[in-house]
């Protein structure tokens, strides 16, 4: 009776072989399965991640390290006051976007203390809401003169930067050559019939003049929407203004409106102003 009860309560594992196989499937097999899954996950092909890394690496290799701009090298250098009036007054007159106001000694004092080179670097490379060269197309030397004009008006004592001596000597060296030129050309010119009067200047502007003026004088406020200026390309912000029409908007820019000074603080002609307005309108149509 007791033997029968003992046999009834024995487990399914009755032999050493059964115990071995049970141990294998219960412990060893799961370990190998886990190892296989880990290997599969870690060694799996991931083309998307590789493609992103490759694109980033390619972008870093081919990114530009400088720009080339073609400017009129023959025009005379502008004074600091002229550059300020054409480009800087739009923000520095009213202190827009954190720009220190013209003549505000308290605002300029810590900036003047950094020195001329630091101020020039900030103006050339851009700082805060101000883009590189304030978004304009002046030469580095002219930007330096504008920096000196702004700083000295607030108590600075910086010297106005001058053109290199070689550039200054070139016109002087060319003068004797011009004076020594033979006179027959002058005689021929005197003997020639009087030339016809020059044709009156037209109001047309060169292709791309509107975009150039926008980048030089308008972008500093319209890119970020400074002082309520409608952002470039923002159809919602421009919707109410589009109805005014090209001529109406041009008249507002020429006269100045709100924080925007007349002509946007530039020295552009009315035709150039109109071209810039047209360029901005085209971006929201």
Phi and psi in degrees as GROMACS dihedral restraints (atoms count N, CA, C in turn):
[ dihedral_restraints ]
;  ai    aj    ak    al  type     phi  dphi    fc
    3     4     5     6     1   -68.0    20    10
    4     5     6     7     1   -35.4    20    10
    6     7     8     9     1   -65.5    20    10
    7     8     9    10     1   -37.6    20    10
    9    10    11    12     1   -67.6    20    10
   10    11    12    13     1   -39.7    20    10
   12    13    14    15     1   -66.4    20    10
   13    14    15    16     1   -37.2    20    10
   15    16    17    18     1   -65.7    20    10
   16    17    18    19     1   -40.6    20    10
   18    19    20    21     1   -68.0    20    10
   19    20    21    22     1   -30.9    20    10
   21    22    23    24     1   -70.3    20    10
   22    23    24    25     1   -30.7    20    10
   24    25    26    27     1   -97.1    20    10
   25    26    27    28     1     6.0    20    10
   27    28    29    30     1   -72.8    20    10
   28    29    30    31     1   153.0    20    10
   30    31    32    33     1   -81.4    20    10
   31    32    33    34     1   178.8    20    10
   33    34    35    36     1   -72.0    20    10
   34    35    36    37     1   -23.3    20    10
   36    37    38    39     1   -87.4    20    10
   37    38    39    40     1   113.1    20    10
   39    40    41    42     1  -118.4    20    10
   40    41    42    43     1   -17.2    20    10
   42    43    44    45     1  -127.1    20    10
   43    44    45    46     1   158.3    20    10
   45    46    47    48     1   -59.0    20    10
   46    47    48    49     1   -33.8    20    10
   48    49    50    51     1   -64.7    20    10
   49    50    51    52     1   -42.0    20    10
   51    52    53    54     1   -63.6    20    10
   52    53    54    55     1   -39.3    20    10
   54    55    56    57     1   -63.4    20    10
   55    56    57    58     1   -39.2    20    10
   57    58    59    60     1   -65.2    20    10
   58    59    60    61     1   -46.4    20    10
   60    61    62    63     1   -68.5    20    10
   61    62    63    64     1   -37.0    20    10
   63    64    65    66     1   -63.2    20    10
   64    65    66    67     1   -41.7    20    10
   66    67    68    69     1   -63.9    20    10
   67    68    69    70     1   -39.2    20    10
   69    70    71    72     1   -62.3    20    10
   70    71    72    73     1   -50.9    20    10
   72    73    74    75     1   -72.0    20    10
   73    74    75    76     1   -24.2    20    10
   75    76    77    78     1   -84.8    20    10
   76    77    78    79     1   -30.8    20    10
   78    79    80    81     1  -122.8    20    10
   79    80    81    82     1   -49.7    20    10
   81    82    83    84     1   -72.6    20    10
   82    83    84    85     1   -47.3    20    10
   84    85    86    87     1   -58.7    20    10
   85    86    87    88     1   -46.3    20    10
   87    88    89    90     1   -59.1    20    10
   88    89    90    91     1   -35.0    20    10
   90    91    92    93     1   -63.8    20    10
   91    92    93    94     1   -44.6    20    10
   93    94    95    96     1   -65.8    20    10
   94    95    96    97     1   -36.2    20    10
   96    97    98    99     1   -63.8    20    10
   97    98    99   100     1   -44.0    20    10
   99   100   101   102     1   -63.5    20    10
  100   101   102   103     1   -43.1    20    10
  102   103   104   105     1   -61.2    20    10
  103   104   105   106     1   -41.6    20    10
  105   106   107   108     1   -63.4    20    10
  106   107   108   109     1   -40.9    20    10
  108   109   110   111     1   -64.1    20    10
  109   110   111   112     1   -43.3    20    10
  111   112   113   114     1   -61.8    20    10
  112   113   114   115     1   -42.7    20    10
  114   115   116   117     1   -63.7    20    10
  115   116   117   118     1   -40.3    20    10
  117   118   119   120     1   -63.6    20    10
  118   119   120   121     1   -42.9    20    10
  120   121   122   123     1   -68.9    20    10
  121   122   123   124     1   -44.4    20    10
  123   124   125   126     1   -75.4    20    10
  124   125   126   127     1   -26.0    20    10
  126   127   128   129     1  -103.5    20    10
  127   128   129   130     1     6.3    20    10
  129   130   131   132     1   -67.1    20    10
  130   131   132   133     1   148.0    20    10
  132   133   134   135     1   -74.2    20    10
  133   134   135   136     1   128.1    20    10
  135   136   137   138     1  -122.9    20    10
  136   137   138   139     1    80.0    20    10
  138   139   140   141     1   -65.2    20    10
  139   140   141   142     1   -32.5    20    10
  141   142   143   144     1   -65.0    20    10
  142   143   144   145     1   -47.9    20    10
  144   145   146   147     1   -63.1    20    10
  145   146   147   148     1   -40.9    20    10
  147   148   149   150     1   -64.5    20    10
  148   149   150   151     1   -37.8    20    10
  150   151   152   153     1   -64.8    20    10
  151   152   153   154     1   -40.6    20    10
  153   154   155   156     1   -63.5    20    10
  154   155   156   157     1   -45.8    20    10
  156   157   158   159     1   -61.0    20    10
  157   158   159   160     1   -40.2    20    10
  159   160   161   162     1   -65.4    20    10
  160   161   162   163     1   -40.5    20    10
  162   163   164   165     1   -64.2    20    10
  163   164   165   166     1   -42.4    20    10
  165   166   167   168     1   -64.2    20    10
  166   167   168   169     1   -42.4    20    10
  168   169   170   171     1   -64.3    20    10
  169   170   171   172     1   -40.7    20    10
  171   172   173   174     1   -65.3    20    10
  172   173   174   175     1   -41.8    20    10
  174   175   176   177     1   -61.8    20    10
  175   176   177   178     1   -38.4    20    10
  177   178   179   180     1   -68.5    20    10
  178   179   180   181     1   -35.0    20    10
  180   181   182   183     1   -71.7    20    10
  181   182   183   184     1   -35.3    20    10
  183   184   185   186     1  -101.0    20    10
  184   185   186   187     1     0.2    20    10
  186   187   188   189     1   -63.3    20    10
  187   188   189   190     1   145.0    20    10
  189   190   191   192     1   -74.1    20    10
  190   191   192   193     1   146.9    20    10
  192   193   194   195     1  -109.6    20    10
  193   194   195   196     1     1.2    20    10
  195   196   197   198     1  -172.3    20    10
  196   197   198   199     1   171.1    20    10
  198   199   200   201     1  -129.0    20    10
  199   200   201   202     1   155.2    20    10
  201   202   203   204     1  -119.1    20    10
  202   203   204   205     1   123.2    20    10
  204   205   206   207     1  -121.0    20    10
  205   206   207   208     1   136.2    20    10
  207   208   209   210     1  -100.4    20    10
  208   209   210   211     1   117.4    20    10
  210   211   212   213     1  -127.4    20    10
  211   212   213   214     1   163.9    20    10
  213   214   215   216     1   -75.7    20    10
  214   215   216   217     1   104.2    20    10
  216   217   218   219     1   -81.4    20    10
  217   218   219   220     1    -8.1    20    10
  219   220   221   222     1   -93.9    20    10
  220   221   222   223     1   -14.2    20    10
  222   223   224   225     1   -72.4    20    10
  223   224   225   226     1   150.5    20    10
  225   226   227   228     1   -66.7    20    10
  226   227   228   229     1   150.4    20    10
  228   229   230   231     1   -67.3    20    10
  229   230   231   232     1   138.5    20    10
  231   232   233   234     1   -83.6    20    10
  232   233   234   235     1   151.4    20    10
  234   235   236   237     1   -77.5    20    10
  235   236   237   238     1   163.8    20    10
  237   238   239   240     1   -61.8    20    10
  238   239   240   241     1   -37.7    20    10
  240   241   242   243     1   -65.0    20    10
  241   242   243   244     1   -39.3    20    10
  243   244   245   246     1   -67.6    20    10
  244   245   246   247     1   -41.2    20    10
  246   247   248   249     1   -65.7    20    10
  247   248   249   250     1   -40.7    20    10
  249   250   251   252     1   -60.9    20    10
  250   251   252   253     1   -45.7    20    10
  252   253   254   255     1   -66.4    20    10
  253   254   255   256     1   -32.0    20    10
  255   256   257   258     1   -84.0    20    10
  256   257   258   259     1   -25.7    20    10
  258   259   260   261     1  -135.5    20    10
  259   260   261   262     1   -34.9    20    10
  261   262   263   264     1   -94.8    20    10
  262   263   264   265     1   -25.3    20    10
  264   265   266   267     1   -62.0    20    10
  265   266   267   268     1   -27.7    20    10
  267   268   269   270     1   -56.1    20    10
  268   269   270   271     1   -36.4    20    10
  270   271   272   273     1  -106.6    20    10
  271   272   273   274     1   -38.8    20    10
  273   274   275   276     1   -77.3    20    10
  274   275   276   277     1   -18.8    20    10
  276   277   278   279     1   -70.8    20    10
  277   278   279   280     1   -38.7    20    10
  279   280   281   282     1  -108.1    20    10
  280   281   282   283     1    -3.0    20    10
  282   283   284   285     1    71.5    20    10
  283   284   285   286     1    39.3    20    10
  285   286   287   288     1   -73.0    20    10
  286   287   288   289     1   146.8    20    10
  288   289   290   291     1    52.3    20    10
  289   290   291   292     1    35.4    20    10
  291   292   293   294     1    82.4    20    10
  292   293   294   295     1     5.3    20    10
  294   295   296   297     1   -69.6    20    10
  295   296   297   298     1   132.8    20    10
  297   298   299   300     1   -65.5    20    10
  298   299   300   301     1   132.5    20    10
  300   301   302   303     1   -65.7    20    10
  301   302   303   304     1   148.9    20    10
  303   304   305   306     1   -61.7    20    10
  304   305   306   307     1   126.2    20    10
  306   307   308   309     1    83.1    20    10
  307   308   309   310     1     0.2    20    10
  309   310   311   312     1   -83.1    20    10
  310   311   312   313     1    96.2    20    10
  312   313   314   315     1   -60.7    20    10
  313   314   315   316     1   -38.6    20    10
  315   316   317   318     1   -65.7    20    10
  316   317   318   319     1   -40.5    20    10
  318   319   320   321     1   -72.5    20    10
  319   320   321   322     1   -31.4    20    10
  321   322   323   324     1   -88.3    20    10
  322   323   324   325     1   -19.4    20    10
  324   325   326   327     1   -54.4    20    10
  325   326   327   328     1   -51.4    20    10
  327   328   329   330     1   -66.3    20    10
  328   329   330   331     1   -26.9    20    10
  330   331   332   333     1   -75.6    20    10
  331   332   333   334     1   -40.1    20    10
  333   334   335   336     1   -63.5    20    10
  334   335   336   337     1   -34.1    20    10
  336   337   338   339     1   -64.2    20    10
  337   338   339   340     1   -23.5    20    10
  339   340   341   342     1   -73.7    20    10
  340   341   342   343     1   -16.8    20    10
  342   343   344   345     1    98.3    20    10
  343   344   345   346     1   161.8    20    10
  345   346   347   348     1   -62.6    20    10
  346   347   348   349     1   -44.7    20    10
  348   349   350   351     1   -61.3    20    10
  349   350   351   352     1   -40.8    20    10
  351   352   353   354     1   -66.4    20    10
  352   353   354   355     1   -41.0    20    10
  354   355   356   357     1   -65.2    20    10
  355   356   357   358     1   -41.7    20    10
  357   358   359   360     1   -64.1    20    10
  358   359   360   361     1   -42.6    20    10
  360   361   362   363     1   -60.7    20    10
  361   362   363   364     1   -42.5    20    10
  363   364   365   366     1   -63.2    20    10
  364   365   366   367     1   -39.3    20    10
  366   367   368   369     1   -69.5    20    10
  367   368   369   370     1   -38.3    20    10
  369   370   371   372     1   -74.8    20    10
  370   371   372   373     1   -39.6    20    10
  372   373   374   375     1   -91.5    20    10
  373   374   375   376     1   -18.4    20    10
  375   376   377   378     1    94.4    20    10
  376   377   378   379     1   150.2    20    10
  378   379   380   381     1  -156.1    20    10
  379   380   381   382     1   129.6    20    10
  381   382   383   384     1    63.2    20    10
  382   383   384   385     1  -129.8    20    10
  384   385   386   387     1   -78.2    20    10
  385   386   387   388     1   -10.6    20    10
  387   388   389   390     1   -85.2    20    10
  388   389   390   391     1   123.5    20    10
  390   391   392   393     1   -76.3    20    10
  391   392   393   394     1   176.5    20    10
  393   394   395   396     1   -59.3    20    10
  394   395   396   397     1   129.7    20    10
  396   397   398   399     1    55.6    20    10
  397   398   399   400     1    28.6    20    10
  399   400   401   402     1    57.5    20    10
  400   401   402   403     1    24.2    20    10
  402   403   404   405     1    78.4    20    10
  403   404   405   406     1    11.0    20    10
  405   406   407   408     1   -98.7    20    10
  406   407   408   409     1  -168.7    20    10
  408   409   410   411     1  -130.7    20    10
  409   410   411   412     1    34.1    20    10
  411   412   413   414     1   -89.1    20    10
  412   413   414   415     1   163.1    20    10
  414   415   416   417     1   -75.4    20    10
  415   416   417   418     1   159.8    20    10
  417   418   419   420     1   -58.4    20    10
  418   419   420   421     1   -39.8    20    10
  420   421   422   423     1   -63.8    20    10
  421   422   423   424     1   -37.7    20    10
  423   424   425   426     1   -69.6    20    10
  424   425   426   427     1   -38.2    20    10
  426   427   428   429     1   -61.8    20    10
  427   428   429   430     1   -39.9    20    10
  429   430   431   432     1   -61.2    20    10
  430   431   432   433     1   -39.9    20    10
  432   433   434   435     1   -65.4    20    10
  433   434   435   436     1   -38.1    20    10
  435   436   437   438     1   -65.4    20    10
  436   437   438   439     1   -38.2    20    10
  438   439   440   441     1   -60.8    20    10
  439   440   441   442     1   -45.1    20    10
  441   442   443   444     1   -63.9    20    10
  442   443   444   445     1   -41.0    20    10
  444   445   446   447     1   -60.5    20    10
  445   446   447   448     1   -44.0    20    10
  447   448   449   450     1   -68.0    20    10
  448   449   450   451     1   -44.7    20    10
  450   451   452   453     1   -68.7    20    10
  451   452   453   454     1   -44.8    20    10
  453   454   455   456     1   -67.5    20    10
  454   455   456   457     1   -27.6    20    10
  456   457   458   459     1   -69.0    20    10
  457   458   459   460     1   -16.7    20    10
  459   460   461   462     1  -111.6    20    10
  460   461   462   463     1    19.2    20    10
  462   463   464   465     1   109.8    20    10
  463   464   465   466     1    -0.6    20    10
  465   466   467   468     1   -71.7    20    10
  466   467   468   469     1   161.6    20    10
  468   469   470   471     1  -127.4    20    10
  469   470   471   472     1    36.5    20    10
  471   472   473   474     1   -78.7    20    10
  472   473   474   475     1   148.0    20    10
  474   475   476   477     1   -83.8    20    10
  475   476   477   478     1   143.7    20    10
  477   478   479   480     1   -70.8    20    10
  478   479   480   481     1   124.3    20    10
  480   481   482   483     1   -66.1    20    10
  481   482   483   484     1   140.1    20    10
  483   484   485   486     1  -112.8    20    10
  484   485   486   487     1   160.2    20    10
  486   487   488   489     1   -66.3    20    10
  487   488   489   490     1   152.8    20    10
  489   490   491   492     1   -56.3    20    10
  490   491   492   493     1   150.8    20    10
  492   493   494   495     1   -59.8    20    10
  493   494   495   496     1   -36.9    20    10
  495   496   497   498     1   -61.6    20    10
  496   497   498   499     1   -40.3    20    10
  498   499   500   501     1   -68.1    20    10
  499   500   501   502     1   -34.0    20    10
  501   502   503   504     1   -72.9    20    10
  502   503   504   505     1   -31.3    20    10
  504   505   506   507     1   -79.4    20    10
  505   506   507   508     1   -21.1    20    10
  507   508   509   510     1   -60.2    20    10
  508   509   510   511     1   -48.9    20    10
  510   511   512   513     1   -62.2    20    10
  511   512   513   514     1   -37.2    20    10
  513   514   515   516     1   -65.1    20    10
  514   515   516   517     1   -37.3    20    10
  516   517   518   519     1   -71.2    20    10
  517   518   519   520     1   -29.5    20    10
  519   520   521   522     1   -78.9    20    10
  520   521   522   523     1   -21.6    20    10
  522   523   524   525     1   -61.9    20    10
  523   524   525   526     1   -47.8    20    10
  525   526   527   528     1   -61.9    20    10
  526   527   528   529     1   -33.6    20    10
  528   529   530   531     1   -64.6    20    10
  529   530   531   532     1   -42.5    20    10
  531   532   533   534     1   -65.6    20    10
  532   533   534   535     1   -37.1    20    10
  534   535   536   537     1   -68.7    20    10
  535   536   537   538     1   -30.0    20    10
  537   538   539   540     1   -85.6    20    10
  538   539   540   541     1     1.7    20    10
  540   541   542   543     1   -65.1    20    10
  541   542   543   544     1   146.0    20    10
  543   544   545   546     1   -63.2    20    10
  544   545   546   547     1   150.0    20    10
  546   547   548   549     1   -80.7    20    10
  547   548   549   550     1   -16.9    20    10
  549   550   551   552     1   -54.3    20    10
  550   551   552   553     1   -34.3    20    10
  552   553   554   555     1   -61.5    20    10
  553   554   555   556     1   -37.7    20    10
  555   556   557   558     1   -67.0    20    10
  556   557   558   559     1   -41.7    20    10
  558   559   560   561     1   -63.3    20    10
  559   560   561   562     1   -41.7    20    10
  561   562   563   564     1   -63.5    20    10
  562   563   564   565     1   -37.9    20    10
  564   565   566   567     1   -66.8    20    10
  565   566   567   568     1   -38.3    20    10
  567   568   569   570     1   -67.9    20    10
  568   569   570   571     1   -33.2    20    10
  570   571   572   573     1   -80.3    20    10
  571   572   573   574     1   -17.0    20    10
  573   574   575   576     1   -71.9    20    10
  574   575   576   577     1   149.5    20    10
  576   577   578   579     1   -62.6    20    10
  577   578   579   580     1   153.4    20    10
  579   580   581   582     1   -59.7    20    10
  580   581   582   583     1   133.6    20    10
  582   583   584   585     1   -71.6    20    10
  583   584   585   586     1   152.7    20    10
  585   586   587   588     1   -66.5    20    10
  586   587   588   589     1   151.2    20    10
  588   589   590   591     1   -62.1    20    10
  589   590   591   592     1   140.6    20    10
  591   592   593   594     1   -61.8    20    10
  592   593   594   595     1   146.5    20    10
  594   595   596   597     1   -66.8    20    10
  595   596   597   598     1   145.9    20    10
  597   598   599   600     1   -60.3    20    10
  598   599   600   601     1   146.3    20    10
  600   601   602   603     1   -65.0    20    10
  601   602   603   604     1   138.3    20    10
  603   604   605   606     1   -91.3    20    10
  604   605   606   607     1   166.3    20    10
  606   607   608   609     1   -96.3    20    10
  607   608   609   610     1     4.8    20    10
  609   610   611   612     1   -76.3    20    10
  610   611   612   613     1   154.5    20    10
  612   613   614   615     1  -123.8    20    10
  613   614   615   616     1   160.6    20    10
  615   616   617   618     1   -66.1    20    10
  616   617   618   619     1   152.5    20    10
  618   619   620   621     1   -60.8    20    10
  619   620   621   622     1   134.2    20    10
  621   622   623   624     1    87.4    20    10
  622   623   624   625     1    -0.9    20    10
  624   625   626   627     1   -65.7    20    10
  625   626   627   628     1   -36.0    20    10
  627   628   629   630     1   -64.2    20    10
  628   629   630   631     1   -44.2    20    10
  630   631   632   633     1   -64.6    20    10
  631   632   633   634     1   -40.1    20    10
  633   634   635   636     1   -63.7    20    10
  634   635   636   637     1   -42.8    20    10
  636   637   638   639     1   -68.3    20    10
  637   638   639   640     1   -37.7    20    10
  639   640   641   642     1   -58.8    20    10
  640   641   642   643     1   -47.2    20    10
  642   643   644   645     1   -66.7    20    10
  643   644   645   646     1   -31.3    20    10
  645   646   647   648     1   -79.0    20    10
  646   647   648   649     1   -43.7    20    10
  648   649   650   651     1  -119.9    20    10
  649   650   651   652     1   -27.1    20    10
  651   652   653   654     1   -96.7    20    10
  652   653   654   655     1   -32.9    20    10
  654   655   656   657     1   -60.8    20    10
  655   656   657   658     1   -30.9    20    10
  657   658   659   660     1   -57.8    20    10
  658   659   660   661     1   -28.7    20    10
  660   661   662   663     1  -107.0    20    10
  661   662   663   664     1   -37.8    20    10
  663   664   665   666     1   -80.0    20    10
  664   665   666   667     1   -16.9    20    10
  666   667   668   669     1   -70.2    20    10
  667   668   669   670     1   -44.5    20    10
  669   670   671   672     1  -102.6    20    10
  670   671   672   673     1    -1.9    20    10
  672   673   674   675     1    71.7    20    10
  673   674   675   676     1    40.7    20    10
  675   676   677   678     1   -70.3    20    10
  676   677   678   679     1   138.0    20    10
  678   679   680   681     1    53.9    20    10
  679   680   681   682     1    37.9    20    10
  681   682   683   684     1    82.5    20    10
  682   683   684   685     1     3.7    20    10
  684   685   686   687     1   -67.8    20    10
  685   686   687   688     1   131.8    20    10
  687   688   689   690     1   -65.0    20    10
  688   689   690   691     1   132.6    20    10
  690   691   692   693     1   -65.7    20    10
  691   692   693   694     1   146.0    20    10
  693   694   695   696     1   -62.5    20    10
  694   695   696   697     1   125.3    20    10
  696   697   698   699     1    84.9    20    10
  697   698   699   700     1    -1.3    20    10
  699   700   701   702     1   -84.4    20    10
  700   701   702   703     1    98.1    20    10
  702   703   704   705     1   -62.1    20    10
  703   704   705   706     1   -37.6    20    10
  705   706   707   708     1   -64.2    20    10
  706   707   708   709     1   -42.1    20    10
  708   709   710   711     1   -70.8    20    10
  709   710   711   712     1   -30.0    20    10
  711   712   713   714     1   -90.3    20    10
  712   713   714   715     1   -10.1    20    10
  714   715   716   717     1   -54.8    20    10
  715   716   717   718     1   -47.5    20    10
  717   718   719   720     1   -70.5    20    10
  718   719   720   721     1   -25.4    20    10
  720   721   722   723     1   -84.6    20    10
  721   722   723   724     1   -29.3    20    10
  723   724   725   726     1   -59.2    20    10
  724   725   726   727     1   -36.0    20    10
  726   727   728   729     1   -63.3    20    10
  727   728   729   730     1   -21.6    20    10
  729   730   731   732     1   -67.1    20    10
  730   731   732   733     1   -26.6    20    10
  732   733   734   735     1    89.2    20    10
  733   734   735   736     1   161.8    20    10
  735   736   737   738     1   -60.3    20    10
  736   737   738   739     1   -46.1    20    10
  738   739   740   741     1   -66.4    20    10
  739   740   741   742     1   -40.4    20    10
  741   742   743   744     1   -65.7    20    10
  742   743   744   745     1   -43.0    20    10
  744   745   746   747     1   -67.3    20    10
  745   746   747   748     1   -38.2    20    10
  747   748   749   750     1   -62.0    20    10
  748   749   750   751     1   -42.3    20    10
  750   751   752   753     1   -62.7    20    10
  751   752   753   754     1   -38.8    20    10
  753   754   755   756     1   -64.0    20    10
  754   755   756   757     1   -40.7    20    10
  756   757   758   759     1   -66.9    20    10
  757   758   759   760     1   -41.8    20    10
  759   760   761   762     1   -63.8    20    10
  760   761   762   763     1   -40.3    20    10
  762   763   764   765     1   -82.5    20    10
  763   764   765   766     1   -24.6    20    10
  765   766   767   768     1    91.9    20    10
  766   767   768   769     1   146.6    20    10
  768   769   770   771     1  -152.6    20    10
  769   770   771   772     1   130.4    20    10
  771   772   773   774     1    61.9    20    10
  772   773   774   775     1  -128.3    20    10
  774   775   776   777     1   -79.4    20    10
  775   776   777   778     1    -9.5    20    10
  777   778   779   780     1   -82.9    20    10
  778   779   780   781     1   121.8    20    10
  780   781   782   783     1   -73.0    20    10
  781   782   783   784     1   167.7    20    10
  783   784   785   786     1   -53.1    20    10
  784   785   786   787     1   135.5    20    10
  786   787   788   789     1    59.2    20    10
  787   788   789   790     1    23.5    20    10
  789   790   791   792     1    64.6    20    10
  790   791   792   793     1    20.4    20    10
  792   793   794   795     1    80.6    20    10
  793   794   795   796     1     9.9    20    10
  795   796   797   798     1  -101.5    20    10
  796   797   798   799     1   174.2    20    10
  798   799   800   801     1  -110.0    20    10
  799   800   801   802     1    25.4    20    10
  801   802   803   804     1   -72.7    20    10
  802   803   804   805     1   158.5    20    10
  804   805   806   807     1   -78.1    20    10
  805   806   807   808     1   167.6    20    10
  807   808   809   810     1   -64.2    20    10
  808   809   810   811     1   -35.0    20    10
  810   811   812   813     1   -65.2    20    10
  811   812   813   814     1   -38.6    20    10
  813   814   815   816     1   -69.4    20    10
  814   815   816   817     1   -38.5    20    10
  816   817   818   819     1   -60.1    20    10
  817   818   819   820     1   -44.7    20    10
  819   820   821   822     1   -62.5    20    10
  820   821   822   823     1   -39.4    20    10
  822   823   824   825     1   -64.9    20    10
  823   824   825   826     1   -38.3    20    10
  825   826   827   828     1   -67.2    20    10
  826   827   828   829     1   -41.7    20    10
  828   829   830   831     1   -62.4    20    10
  829   830   831   832     1   -42.3    20    10
  831   832   833   834     1   -63.2    20    10
  832   833   834   835     1   -38.1    20    10
  834   835   836   837     1   -63.1    20    10
  835   836   837   838     1   -41.7    20    10
  837   838   839   840     1   -70.7    20    10
  838   839   840   841     1   -37.0    20    10
  840   841   842   843     1   -66.5    20    10
  841   842   843   844     1   -37.2    20    10
  843   844   845   846     1   -62.4    20    10
  844   845   846   847     1   -26.3    20    10
  846   847   848   849     1   -75.8    20    10
  847   848   849   850     1   -12.9    20    10
  849   850   851   852     1  -116.3    20    10
  850   851   852   853     1    12.4    20    10
